[in-house]
Amino acid sequence: MVVLTAPSDALTSIPALLARNVARIGALPAYREKEFGIWQSWTWAQADEQIRALALGFLSLGVERGDHVAIIGRNRPAHYWAMVAAQMCGAVPVPLYQDAVAEEMAYVLDHCGARFIVCGDQEQVDKVLEIEDRVQHIQHVMYTDRRGMRKYDHSRMNALADVQAEGRAGHFRYEGELAARIAELTYDSTCVMLYTSGTTGKPKGVVLSNRNIIETARNSSGFDNLRHGDEVLAYLPMAWVGDFIFSVGQAYWTGFTVNCPESPATMMTDLREIGPTYFFAPPRVFEGQLTNVMIRMEDAGRLKKKMFDHFMALARRVGPAILDGKPVGLLDRLRYALGNVLVYGPLKNTLGFSRIRVGYTAGEAIGPEIFDFYRSLGINLKQLYGQTEASVFITQQPDGQVRSDTVGVPSPGVEVRIAENGEVFYRSPGTFVEYFKNPESTASTKDAEGWVATGDAGFFEDGTGHLRIIDRAKDVGKMADGHLFAPKYVENKLKFYPNILEAVVFGNRRNMCTAFINIDLQAVGNWAERNNIAYASYQELAGHSRVYDMIQSHVEEVNRSVAADPMLAGCQVHRFLILHKELDADDGELTRTRKVRRNIIESKFADLIEALYDGRGSIYTETEVTYEDGRKGAIKATLSIRNAAVQGPQTRMAAE
């Protein structure tokens, strides 16, 4: 095995890491992509040739030092190559969310001043052309997929492959210039600019240097002993810092292989085929997979269902202890081994998790029951805590010290402190350089000594040194009676149920907690089919009385669980309603990374919140929605509001 972890003064940029990988492991696979049902692969040496040709092509188009090159599309090797090629030219890659509507795209493209844009396909090109009159500095548009592009005006538009061909043809003219620009790259050159999800306002451009990315990749790879034989599946949005650190930072540092699925629709199939050894997913992916498992088990035969329930009960009891190497009785070990043959192994294979050596989840807090489910199967799933401004990693869970209620210890090279008001601050080599064109926000987030305010509230556990995050600092509040209000804690418990896709809990400075519930159409639809419940739409299913009965039972079960925690017992849900539409990023209710925008929801659904608190049993409402083609419309509905039973001293309040 070739060792790639030795630091070197020369390894101060992603192109420098690429050159090292070509020299040491040039024949090993760097990228794979599934196209037309067949996996294609590129070695590090082949990827280097593709990237250099693209960089030469960029020079032929006139890309200058400091230019911003926007990349909009799904995870494809060509798009990762475009990011590295831009860096070679001294430019700054700016990946955008491919599902962003034209308005969101216009803001980012205008803010960063991108002159060159790489689009994945015709859909992305159309969105760019739609906003071109408002973002007038766009000079050239490139596209990866040629389908549908024949009749466009190509005076300022080229296929990415043609740009590469132009680069290859003109290499004698541009090689010297490219070599000079690569040589100019330093540890403090900008590596990438990534926009925040914008939970509270307009997204901010986070400038990350080569030092930020490479130091973070080096430290985090060492923490989990990542190596060039590992495999990852690149399916997260390219605009998300998580994808950049895993698919570029760590991939180039360790030399492991980045596998790109054929499309989002085939992701689960491609996951099973690749069987990654290192896997990251936000909680919603694990929630979705668990929902699918539970749905399929509901449809399974009685014997199969009984066997699943029996061995899963055993797995929940002893699985995590076996995974962590803790003492477990011989009989339980033998029964667990039998369960591994009959249930756990086939289930992991179906999920694509058979080979996972290290798995992480982050981005949102994961429900403890969901987290424990995967660990009980023997999957080394851990939690990390991070953010874009930290180049992801702030804390990680070491092997053998994994629990669902903490996010681990500070990552290597990261200092963490807790302010008097409970807010978490950190300082690390991965700390961002600045917010682009926003010195005020930079100064208010990062102080002169480099400490960054996370906006999250938390504390270190006595004895273990593990960090526990309570919630966003601004979201944690007090109930009118002085009880702590931490909505995320309750929402995650609700989302453990496959029937609940999303939940939003209210209660800050009020005398009781209430909640909006989004049902999971797939899970509840499957349940409705089994129970002979007819429905014609999401709205009709969400409003069905039997669906309300089912959700009410979940809410009351969560209340019993919440009541067991004296500190958070006041967060039991007294009244709830099931929303008539799914919360949607296109409607501004969620970020592109599926985080709830509370301020938007509180404003948009103010009438529903008022009804939750004034004792009404139902409310008529009209809600604006955005269709897939960008047009606006409205849906009308009369929503039922139900009381839920609460435990302990809170019972009296529920009855009032």
NUZA-189076 format. One record per residue (C-alpha): z, y, x; residue in one letter. Coordinates in pm, whole numbers, padded with zeros to 5 digits, always signed. Layout:
N
ZYXA;...
END
This chain:
656
+00000+00000+00000M;-00090+00347+00127V;+00202+00590+00131V;+00104+00931-00004L;+00438+01098-00037T;+00478+01251+00307A;+00486+01631+00267P;+00258+01833+00485S;+00203+02199+00552D;-00167+02140+00476A;-00103+02006+00126L;-00067+02344-00037T;-00321+02321-00319S;-00469+02071-00563I;-00803+02068-00370P;-00606+01988-00053A;-00439+01694-00230L;-00781+01580-00346L;-00911+01581+00010A;-00608+01380+00124R;-00661+01124-00152N;-01029+01088-00064V;-00936+01025+00299A;-00662+00773+00227R;-00743+00601-00102I;-01101+00712-00161G;-01210+00371-00295A;-00932+00343-00553L;-00986+00453-00914P;-00892+00812-00991A;-01029+00848-01346Y;-01141+00623-01625R;-01302+00725-01952E;-01402+00515-02245K;-01744+00609-02378E;-01944+00415-02636F;-01675+00148-02623G;-01702+00085-02248I;-01458+00197-01981W;-01622+00383-01694Q;-01437+00465-01376S;-01462+00706-01085W;-01294+00655-00750T;-01127+00944-00573W;-01435+00976-00351A;-01668+00983-00653Q;-01446+01231-00835A;-01449+01454-00527D;-01830+01455-00528E;-01837+01547-00898Q;-01582+01824-00853I;-01751+01977-00549R;-02089+01974-00724A;-01931+02152-01018L;-01761+02407-00792A;-02095+02480-00623L;-02250+02518-00967G;-01977+02765-01065F;-02058+02969-00754L;-02424+02970-00851S;-02323+03116-01190L;-02124+03391-01019G;-01762+03278-01056V;-01553+03517-00848E;-01207+03495-00693R;-00944+03565-00958G;-01176+03493-01252D;-01027+03300-01542H;-01224+02992-01647V;-01131+02869-01994A;-01155+02497-02073I;-01159+02390-02439I;-01194+02025-02525G;-01040+01683-02542R;-00911+01493-02241N;-01217+01404-02037R;-01261+01361-01662P;-01525+01636-01668A;-01269+01883-01804H;-01011+01794-01540Y;-01287+01829-01280W;-01370+02172-01417A;-01009+02282-01366M;-01002+02168-01003V;-01352+02309-00939A;-01235+02647-01069A;-00944+02635-00827Q;-01182+02555-00540M;-01371+02875-00625C;-01050+03078-00615G;-01057+03112-00994A;-00780+03026-01240V;-00827+02748-01498P;-00696+02827-01846V;-00699+02523-02077P;-00690+02600-02451L;-00590+02386-02749Y;-00910+02231-02882Q;-00779+02235-03241D;-00698+02606-03228A;-00870+02808-03498V;-01110+03082-03391A;-00847+03357-03432E;-00603+03186-03194E;-00885+03125-02948M;-00990+03489-02965A;-00640+03605-02875Y;-00612+03383-02565V;-00967+03443-02441L;-00927+03817-02484D;-00584+03820-02323H;-00687+03627-02011C;-01028+03796-01987G;-01216+03471-01929A;-01580+03530-01830R;-01667+03161-01812F;-01587+02900-02075I;-01625+02523-02064V;-01647+02374-02414C;-01620+02007-02498G;-01880+01993-02772D;-02076+02179-03036Q;-01766+02249-03248E;-01596+02434-02964Q;-01916+02623-02879V;-01945+02735-03242D;-01591+02869-03240K;-01658+03063-02920V;-01982+03208-03061L;-01794+03309-03378E;-01557+03531-03182I;-01802+03643-02915E;-01843+03989-03069D;-01468+04048-03037R;-01430+03901-02686V;-01710+04082-02514Q;-01635+03984-02155H;-01759+03627-02210I;-02059+03584-01980Q;-02138+03215-01974H;-02062+02916-02194V;-02089+02558-02069M;-02064+02243-02276Y;-01993+01879-02190T;-02146+01698-02487D;-02515+01778-02539R;-02530+01650-02897R;-02638+01917-03143G;-02698+02181-02874M;-03080+02175-02852R;-03154+02471-03081K;-02897+02714-02940Y;-02982+03022-02735D;-02950+02892-02379H;-02995+03223-02198S;-02618+03227-02134R;-02541+02865-02200M;-02571+02544-01998N;-02470+02182-02008A;-02194+02114-01758L;-02407+01838-01604A;-02684+02094-01545D;-02438+02326-01371V;-02343+02035-01146Q;-02711+01963-01079A;-02765+02327-00988E;-02468+02304-00752G;-02607+01996-00583R;-02951+02154-00550A;-02808+02470-00397G;-02544+02316-00175H;-02698+02457+00143F;-02659+02808+00001R;-02305+02771-00131Y;-02124+02517+00093E;-02008+02783+00336G;-01878+03009+00062E;-01700+02719-00109L;-01536+02607+00216A;-01417+02963+00276A;-01267+02991-00071R;-01089+02655-00045I;-00946+02763+00292A;-00808+03080+00132E;-00591+02883-00113L;-00221+02901-00029T;+00100+02761-00170Y;+00141+03082-00367D;-00214+03096-00507S;-00229+03058-00884T;-00288+02694-00975C;-00320+02726-01351V;-00236+02955-01641M;-00095+02790-01953L;-00011+02959-02278Y;+00324+02898-02447T;+00328+02743-02794S;+00444+03073-02945G;+00725+02956-03174T;+00846+03311-03227T;+00545+03532-03158G;+00215+03558-02974K;+00164+03296-02701P;+00237+03418-02348K;+00027+03330-02044G;+00251+03147-01797V;+00125+03182-01440V;+00205+02874-01229L;+00138+02861-00855S;+00040+02569-00635N;+00400+02570-00512R;+00529+02535-00869N;+00305+02241-00953I;+00309+02052-00622I;+00683+02083-00555E;+00759+01976-00912T;+00513+01687-00893A;+00659+01573-00560R;+01020+01587-00676N;+00964+01427-01017S;+00740+01152-00875S;+01008+01065-00622G;+01272+01056-00896F;+01092+00769-01073D;+00920+00619-00769N;+00573+00684-00909L;+00292+00549-00692R;-00086+00528-00673H;-00094+00192-00849G;+00041+00346-01169D;-00172+00410-01477E;-00137+00692-01731V;-00321+00767-02053L;-00432+01131-02078A;-00424+01212-02449Y;-00188+01509-02480L;-00348+01850-02541P;-00487+01977-02212M;-00338+02319-02281A;+00012+02171-02278W;+00203+02189-01950V;+00303+01825-01993G;-00056+01709-01966D;-00120+01929-01663F;+00182+01806-01466I;+00117+01438-01548F;-00263+01428-01535S;-00314+01675-01250V;+00011+01750-01063G;+00162+01402-01039Q;-00178+01228-01045A;-00298+01420-00738Y;+00037+01391-00561W;+00076+01014-00608T;-00291+00919-00646G;-00240+00725-00969F;-00518+00669-01222T;-00578+00898-01519V;-00733+00717-01817N;-00904+00922-02089C;-00939+00770-02438P;-01271+00779-02620E;-01136+01005-02895S;-00807+01091-03066P;-00898+00838-03337A;-00918+00553-03083T;-00612+00654-02885M;-00392+00368-03001M;-00663+00109-02935T;-00731+00256-02592D;-00357+00261-02521L;-00338-00113-02587R;-00639-00180-02364E;-00510+00021-02070I;-00142-00072-02096G;-00013+00227-01897P;+00277+00183-01656T;+00385+00546-01688Y;+00376+00699-02033F;+00481+01024-02188F;+00479+01112-02557A;+00646+01372-02774P;+00883+01232-03037P;+00620+01255-03313R;+00412+00984-03138V;+00706+00747-03119F;+00800+00835-03477E;+00445+00762-03592G;+00433+00427-03413Q;+00768+00325-03558L;+00643+00422-03904T;+00337+00200-03859N;+00555-00091-03747V;+00783-00056-04047M;+00492-00029-04288I;+00336-00344-04148R;+00664-00531-04166M;+00703-00431-04530E;+00370-00602-04594D;+00458-00909-04384A;+00550-01246-04530G;+00914-01326-04606R;+00962-01556-04305L;+00808-01306-04065K;+01011-01019-04210K;+01332-01219-04190K;+01265-01312-03827M;+01187-00949-03742F;+01507-00822-03905D;+01718-01089-03737H;+01592-01032-03384F;+01583-00653-03420M;+01951-00658-03517A;+02018-00853-03199L;+01800-00616-02994A;+01987-00310-03121R;+02315-00470-03022R;+02234-00599-02672V;+01883-00475-02577G;+01979-00141-02416P;+02259-00309-02218A;+02020-00575-02084I;+01770-00302-01992L;+02037-00112-01799D;+02162-00424-01620G;+02502-00421-01789K;+02704-00736-01863P;+02583-00929-02168V;+02701-01278-02270G;+02486-01576-02179L;+02426-01679-02540L;+02308-01330-02634D;+02079-01325-02330R;+01924-01655-02434L;+01879-01536-02790R;+01728-01210-02662Y;+01487-01408-02442A;+01382-01607-02749L;+01340-01280-02940G;+01124-01153-02658N;+00888-01447-02705V;+00877-01429-03084L;+00911-01057-03163V;+00967-00803-02882Y;+00682-00913-02655G;+00412-00928-02926P;+00538-00599-03069L;+00524-00423-02731K;+00176-00563-02677N;+00064-00429-03015T;+00206-00087-02931L;+00043-00085-02583G;+00383-00078-02410F;+00380-00419-02238S;+00348-00277-01885R;+00550+00043-01912I;+00776+00089-01611R;+00879+00446-01694V;+00839+00622-02028G;+00949+00971-02125Y;+00979+01176-02437T;+01038+01549-02464A;+00912+01862-02636G;+01147+01817-02930E;+01473+01628-02966A;+01407+01268-03066I;+01615+01101-03336G;+01874+00872-03172P;+01782+00581-03397E;+01415+00608-03297I;+01504+00635-02928F;+01733+00334-02943D;+01469+00128-03126F;+01229+00145-02830Y;+01496+00088-02568R;+01624-00213-02759S;+01279-00371-02710L;+01322-00341-02334G;+01103-00031-02293I;+01246+00199-02026N;+01213+00509-02244L;+01403+00811-02117K;+01442+01174-02209Q;+01368+01480-02006L;+01430+01843-02079Y;+01181+02102-01973G;+00955+02389-02060Q;+00629+02549-01951T;+00808+02809-01739E;+00974+02531-01535A;+00651+02336-01474S;+00813+02091-01717V;+01112+01938-01538F;+01463+02080-01575I;+01664+01762-01633T;+01578+01390-01634Q;+01766+01074-01713Q;+01816+00843-01412P;+01761+00471-01466D;+02078+00304-01592G;+02221+00630-01728Q;+02010+00665-02039V;+02162+00771-02371R;+02008+00919-02678S;+02245+01216-02699D;+02184+01367-02355T;+01880+01484-02159V;+02007+01372-01822G;+02101+01542-01498V;+01921+01828-01321P;+01590+01714-01174S;+01564+01714-00794P;+01553+02070-00663G;+01664+02223-00995V;+01986+02423-01041E;+02126+02452-01394V;+02410+02670-01521R;+02552+02740-01865I;+02617+03101-01966A;+02932+03206-02152E;+02743+03204-02483N;+02629+02846-02419G;+02269+02930-02321E;+02113+02711-02053V;+01974+02879-01738F;+01786+02711-01454Y;+01634+02791-01115R;+01387+02567-00931S;+01074+02555-00711P;+00883+02500-01035G;+00994+02830-01185T;+00689+03022-01305F;+00553+03326-01122V;+00522+03559-01420E;+00393+03608-01771Y;+00036+03736-01740F;+00010+04109-01823K;+00367+04106-01954N;+00620+04237-01699P;+00874+04316-01973E;+00894+03957-02093S;+00895+03831-01735T;+01194+04051-01652A;+01382+03955-01967S;+01328+03582-01904T;+01365+03554-01525K;+01622+03765-01339D;+01596+03900-00984A;+01765+03587-00844E;+01515+03355-01014G;+01738+03228-01295W;+01541+03161-01612V;+01686+03183-01962A;+01575+02881-02167T;+01680+03009-02508G;+01848+02672-02571D;+02220+02614-02622A;+02390+02324-02447G;+02672+02200-02229F;+02742+01955-01949F;+02943+01648-02041E;+03268+01601-01860D;+03262+01295-01642G;+02888+01218-01649T;+02737+01555-01561G;+02467+01498-01821H;+02330+01795-02012L;+02350+01791-02392R;+02124+02031-02579I;+02257+02136-02918I;+01960+02334-03045D;+01762+02649-02980R;+02029+02910-02904A;+01884+03141-03168K;+01884+02860-03427D;+02245+02753-03372V;+02470+02952-03599G;+02775+02938-03818K;+02819+02843-04178M;+02998+03091-04401A;+03313+02877-04371D;+03295+02877-03990G;+03142+02531-03944H;+02881+02497-03667L;+02523+02510-03797F;+02277+02306-03584A;+01969+02231-03798P;+01778+02023-03543K;+02060+01766-03535Y;+02020+01696-03907V;+01641+01723-03907E;+01610+01454-03641N;+01830+01221-03839K;+01614+01275-04147L;+01293+01215-03950K;+01417+00871-03845F;+01308+00750-04187Y;+00939+00657-04181P;+00896+00823-04522N;+00993+01165-04386I;+00736+01334-04164L;+00907+01670-04120E;+01228+01836-04233A;+01349+02195-04214V;+01718+02261-04273V;+01862+02601-04374F;+02223+02717-04381G;+02294+02982-04120N;+02563+03220-04256R;+02545+03045-04597R;+02802+02834-04777N;+02597+02513-04768M;+02294+02352-04604C;+01967+02288-04787T;+01641+02133-04676A;+01263+02121-04715F;+01120+01771-04679I;+00762+01672-04592N;+00685+01315-04684I;+00469+01097-04459D;+00158+01033-04667L;+00077+00704-04495Q;+00425+00556-04524A;+00500+00680-04874V;+00146+00601-04991G;+00188+00245-04868N;+00522+00222-05048W;+00362+00363-05366A;+00087+00104-05351E;+00341-00178-05325R;+00535-00036-05619N;+00233+00024-05843N;+00272+00401-05841I;-00058+00576-05905A;-00129+00916-05750Y;-00432+01129-05682A;-00313+01364-05409S;-00040+01441-05161Y;+00097+01698-05403Q;+00117+01450-05689E;+00282+01183-05474L;+00532+01432-05328A;+00638+01540-05676G;+00684+01190-05821H;+01036+01124-05947S;+01062+00787-05773R;+00962+00946-05443V;+01239+01199-05503Y;+01481+00912-05567D;+01385+00749-05240M;+01412+01072-05038I;+01745+01150-05202Q;+01883+00817-05085S;+01773+00903-04728H;+01932+01249-04747V;+02261+01108-04874E;+02264+00840-04606E;+02214+01113-04344V;+02499+01310-04502N;+02729+01012-04454R;+02626+00994-04087S;+02666+01370-04031V;+03009+01366-04198A;+03132+01133-03924A;+03095+01411-03665D;+03382+01658-03722P;+03202+01936-03532M;+02880+01911-03740L;+03016+01782-04073A;+02938+02118-04233G;+02565+02054-04184C;+02538+01802-04468Q;+02243+01876-04698V;+02358+01980-05046H;+02022+02050-05210R;+01665+01968-05114F;+01307+01982-05234L;+00991+01801-05128I;+00719+02042-05024L;+00387+02021-05206H;+00187+02047-04881K;+00224+01928-04527E;+00342+02189-04282L;+00035+02274-04079D;-00044+02447-03752A;-00356+02600-03908D;-00130+02774-04161D;+00093+02901-03882G;+00389+02688-03994E;+00385+02470-03682L;+00283+02538-03326T;-00007+02344-03177R;+00255+02114-03023T;+00399+02051-03372R;+00715+02258-03333K;+00846+02419-03650V;+00808+02799-03669R;+01125+02873-03862R;+01068+03244-03898N;+00722+03187-04047I;+00852+02921-04285I;+01148+03135-04394E;+00910+03421-04469S;+00630+03221-04630K;+00855+03007-04850F;+01123+03267-04924A;+01097+03197-05298D;+01168+02827-05245L;+01466+02897-05022I;+01605+03136-05281E;+01571+02866-05547A;+01756+02616-05329L;+02055+02848-05327Y;+02056+02990-05681D;+02111+02657-05860G;+01771+02619-06028R;+01641+02271-06098G;+01276+02358-06037S;+01050+02643-05926I;+00684+02738-05974Y;+00511+02855-05657T;+00171+02946-05514E;+00103+02889-05143T;-00184+03006-04925E;-00351+02730-04724V;-00626+02722-04461T;-00906+02471-04503Y;-01067+02289-04211E;-01363+02526-04209D;-01132+02828-04179G;-01156+02946-04541R;-00837+03043-04722K;-00724+02914-05058G;-00409+02866-05261A;-00233+02569-05415I;-00002+02594-05715K;+00287+02363-05796A;+00615+02330-05979T;+00867+02175-05742L;+01181+01988-05842S;+01504+02070-05663I;+01777+01808-05639R;+02143+01799-05546N;+02251+01544-05288A;+02594+01386-05261A;+02797+01504-04962V;+03105+01357-04799Q;+03461+01475-04744G;+03576+01830-04814P;+03215+01932-04870Q;+03198+01734-05195T;+03351+02013-05392R;+03086+02258-05273M;+02803+02030-05383A;+02935+02016-05733A;+02956+02392-05764E;
END
